[in-house]
Amino acid sequence: MKFKKLVSLSLTVIISAGVLVGCGSKADSSSKGEKITVGMITDVGGVHDESFNQSSWEGLQAIQKELGEDKIEVKYLESKQDSDYTPNIEQYVDEDTDLIIGVGYKLADALETAAKHYEDQEFAIIDHVYEKQPENITSLSFESNESSFLAGLIAGKSTKTNKVAFIGGQESPVISKFEYGFKAGVQVANPDAEVLVQYSNSYSDQALGKSIANSMISKGADVIFPCAGACGTGAIEAVKEANKMAVGVDRDQSDLAPNNMLTSAMKNIDVAVANLVRDFANGNYKGGEIKNGTLENDGVGLAPTTDKNVSKEILEYVKEQAQQIKDGKIDVPNNEEELKSFNK
C-alpha cells in the first residue's frame, strides 16, 4: 500500500485529464469543477535555482492566479538529494494530490515506477521523454538545441578571443542538446572559434561553478554558457567579476549580471506548465502525451533582453538563421554524431 501511494504521488503534479481507468479518477474530479491540487517536485537544484525549477514554479503560481485559489492549490517539495525523489512522490500520494509534476530528467525513474503501480494517478515530467511513454505521464519536452544554436551564433559573433565555453551539469541527452546546439551555432557564426567544455557533475554547487568558470576565463574564454542549475549561477558570478560575457539558460537570467549577459537560451517552461495545468483543470487533459516546445511554436527562444548587449547587426543575422530553422532549412544537432554530420 505504501509503494502504491508513492507512485500516485510522484506524478500527480502533472495535471490529469479524464483518461484514467475507473470512475473515481483524478481527471474526473477536475472535469467536475472541484478544487484540484498540483504538486511539484524539484530536482536537487531547488526551487530558487534561477533556472528551470524556478521557472516551473512560476508557471504554477501564474495558473493559480489565473484560475483562482478556490479552484486550484499549488505546492512544491524540494529534493536535497536524489534519494528524496521517491519519498517526495510518496508524500504527495499520501496527500491525495491530483497532479504530480517532476522537474527534470533525474526524476524519470522514480516517476515511471510510481506510474506503473498507480495507474489512476496522473503525473508529468519536465525535460524527459520515455522510450515507451506511460499512459499516465505527460512529458514536457523542449528543443533546447534550437535556442542554444541561436545563443551560439551570438557567442561566435561576440567573442574577441575566439574562445568561448560551455559548462554542463551532468552528461545526459537533455544537456547534450544545449552543448551541441551551442557548438553548432558558434561554428556557423565563427569557424575560427574554439568551444571549451567541462561538466561539473553538480546542479547545486555554486562555488564549483565559479571555480570552473574562472579556470575557463584563465584559458582565454570570454563568453561562457553554463547549463548547470544553481551551479551555473556561480559561473555567471565569475563572469561578472571578470567583466566577461555570459549566456543564461532556461529562463531570462539577465538580472544576475545585467551588463554581462549577452542572451539567455530560454525554455518557456512556465508557459508550458501553466498550459498543462489549465487543460487539466478544464477537463481537456489527456495523459501519456509528449508536448514538444520548438522555435516554431514559441516553446523555446532567446530572452527578450537580448537587444541590450547585442548589436542590431548580430540580432538581424540571428533572426535570419532562426527563420531557416523554422523553415526546416537548418536541422540543429542534438549530439556529437549529429554535429559531425552538420559540419560536413
N, C-alpha and C positions, 0 to 999 in steps of 0.2 A: 504493500500500500504506500509506503514511504517513497519508493522509487517511482511509482506511478504518479504520485503527486508532483514529484520533482520534474518529470518530463513536461507535464502540463504547464508548470510554472515557467520554465525557461523560455518558451516561445510565445507565451500569451501576449507579450508586449506587441507583437506584430499584429495587427488587428485581424480578427477573424470575420469571415463572411458566412453565409449560410450554407457552406458546403460540408459541414461536419456530419458524421454519421450519427443517427439517432435524433430524437426530438428535443432534447434539452441542451443543445449545443450553445456555445458562447455566441456564435454568429446569430442564432435565433434570437437571443436576448437583445443583441444590438439592433436588429431589424425591427424589434417591437418598440423601440424608443426608450428602453430602460437605460439608466445610467451605466456607462461602461468604465472599466478600469484598464489602463495600459501601463505596463511596467517595463522599464528599460534597464538593461544590464550593461554596464560599461566593461571595456577590457581594462587592462592594468594601467592605462594612461589616465583614467579618472575623468570625471565629468567636466572638470575645468582644464582640460588639456590644450585649450586654444586650437583644437583640431576637430576630428570627426566625432568624438564623443560629445563635445560641447555643442557642435552643430546639430547632432541628433536630438539632444535635449532641448535646444532652442526650437526645433521643429515641433516637439511635443507641447512645449509651452504655448507656441503660436496657435496650434489647433485647439488647445483647451480654451484660450482666449476667444477664438472664433466661435466655438460651439457652446461655450459656457460651462462653468464649473458644476452646474446642476445636471449636465449631460455627460460629462466625462471627467474622470480623475486620472491624472498622470503622475508617475513617480519613478524614481530610479534607485538602483543599488550599485555601488561601486565595487569593482573587483580589485583587490590589492595584489593578488597573485592568481596564477592560472587555476589553482586548486579551489578558488572561490566560485568559479562559474557554476558548477553543479549545485552547491548549497544555495546560491542566489536564485537559481531556477526553482529549486525546491521551495524556497520561501515564498516565491510568487504563486506557485501552485497551491501551497497551503492557504494563501490569502484569496484563492479563487479569482485570480487576475484574469481578465478576459483575453487580453492580448499581451504576449511577452516578446519583447524585441531585444535581440542580442546585437551589440555593436561590435563589429569586426570579425574577421575570419577566424580568430583564435577561439571563438565560442562555437564554431561549427560542429565539432564532435559532440559536445555536451548537448546542444540543441537537437541534433539528429537522434541521439539516444533517447532524449525525452519525448520527441515526436513519435517514435516507434511505440512507446509504452502508453502514451496518451493521445489517441487518435482524435479525440474530441476537443483537444486544446489547440488553439491557433498560435503560431509562432511567426516571427520574422527575423531575418538576419541581414545585416548591412555589410556589404563588401564581400559576399561569398555566394557562389553558385555551386550546387551539389552536382556530382556526376549523374546521380539519379535523384531528381528533386522530390523530396517528400511532399505528400499531398497537403499537409498541414503546416508547411513552412513556406513563406513567401520570401524571395530573395530580392534585395535592392542592390543592383549592380551598377557600376559606373565605368564608362570608357575613359578612365583617367589618363590613359596613354595619349588621348587626343588633346586634352587640356595641357598635359605635360609637354607635348610636342610644341604647342604654341609658346609655352614658357621657355622651352629650349631655343626656339627661334630668337626670342628676346635676349636670352643669355648669350647666345652666339654673336648677336649683333652688338651687345653692350660690353663684352669683356675687352679690357685693354691689354691684358697679359696673354690672351689666348689660352687661358686655363680657367676652367670652371669645375665645380664639384657637385657630387650627389652623395647625400648621407641617407642610408636606408635604416629602418628599424630592425626588421628581421627579413631574411630572404624568403620570399613567397611569391606566388603568382600575382597577388594584389600589388605588392611593392615593385615587382618586375615591370608592371605596366607603367609606373611612374618613371623608373630608371630608363627603360629602353625608349619610351616615348620622348623623354627629355634628351637622351643621347641623339636620337634621330633628328630632333629639331635643331640641336646645336650644330650637327654636322651639315645639315642643309643650309643653314644660315652662315656658317663659318667653317669650311672644311679644314682650316688650319688649327682650329681649337681642339684642345685635349680635355677630356672629361675624367677627373679623378673620382673614384668611387670607394666608399667604405661603409660597412654595415656596423651598427652599434650593438646589435642584439639586445636592444632595450628601447622601450617606448616611454620610460618614466625618468631616466637618469639625466637630468638637465646638465649636471656637471660634466658627465661624459660627453654629451653632445657638444658642449662648449669646447672641451679639450680636442675633440676630433676636428671641429671647425678651425680652431687655432692652428692645428697641425697642417691642415689643407691650405690655410692662408699663408703659412710659412713656406709652402711649396709653390706659391705664386697664384693660387686661385683667388680671383676677385669677385666671383659670383658663386654663391652656394645655395643648393636646393636640398633642404632637409625634409625627408619624409619619415619621421620617427616620433610622431606624437609629441609628448611633453619633452622628450629628449631633444627634439628638433628646436624647441623654443630656446634651449641652451645654446644651440648652434647659432640661432639668429642673434642672440645676445653678443656672441663673439664677433659676428659680422658687424654689428652696430658699433662695438667698441673699437674695431679696427677700421671703421669707416669704409667697408667694402659693401657689396650689394648681395641681397638675398632674394630667393623666390619662396613664397609661402605655399602652404598645401592645405587642401580640403575646404578651407574657408578663407575669407579675406583676412590675412594676418598683418595688414599694413599698420595696424595700431601698435604692433610690437616694435616696429622700427620705421616710423613714417618716412624718414629721409633715406632709408637704406633698402626699402622693399621695391624691387622692380615690378613684381606682379605676384599673384597667387594662383596656382593651378587648382581651381575650385571644383569640388563635387557639390552640387546643390542638395546636400543630404537633408537639410532642414525642410526644404520644399518636398522632397521625395517622401520623407517620414510623415509630414503633415497630410499629403495627398493620400497616403496609405491609410492613415487613421481616419480621415474623413470618409473614405469609402467604407471602412469597417463600421463606422458609426451610422452611416446611412443605409447599411444593408447591401452595399454594392461590391462587397469584397469577395474574392474567390481565392482560396488558399492554393498553394503549390505553384504560383506564378513566378516568373522571373521578370522583373521590371528593370529595364536597362536604360541608364541615362547617357546620352550622347551629346555631341555638339549640335546635331541636327534638332534634337528635341529640348535643348537648353538644360539637359541634365548635368552637363559639365561645361566649363568655360573659364575665362580669366576674370580676375577681380575687377570690379568697376573702378577701382582706384588706380588701375594700371597707367592711366594717362598722366598721372602726377610725376612719375620719374622716368617715363619712357617717351622718346621723341615721337612726333606725329609721323615722321617718315617711317620709323620702325613699326608703329601701330598700323599704318596703311599696308605695309608688307605683310604683317601678321594677319590682317583682315583678309587679304588675298589668299594666303595659304589656308586659312580656316575655311574659306568658301570651297577650295579644292577638296578638302576633306569631306565637307557636306555633299559635294557633288560626286563623291566616290572616286575622284582622280588621285587621291593620296590615301593609301592604306597604311595607317600608322602601326608600327611594330609593337608587339606585346612582350617579346622575349628576345634572347640573344640570337637564336636561329633566324627569326623574322627580321632582326636588324641587319644581319649579314646579307639576307636576300634584298632588303630595302636599299642597301648601299651598292648593289651591283648595277 
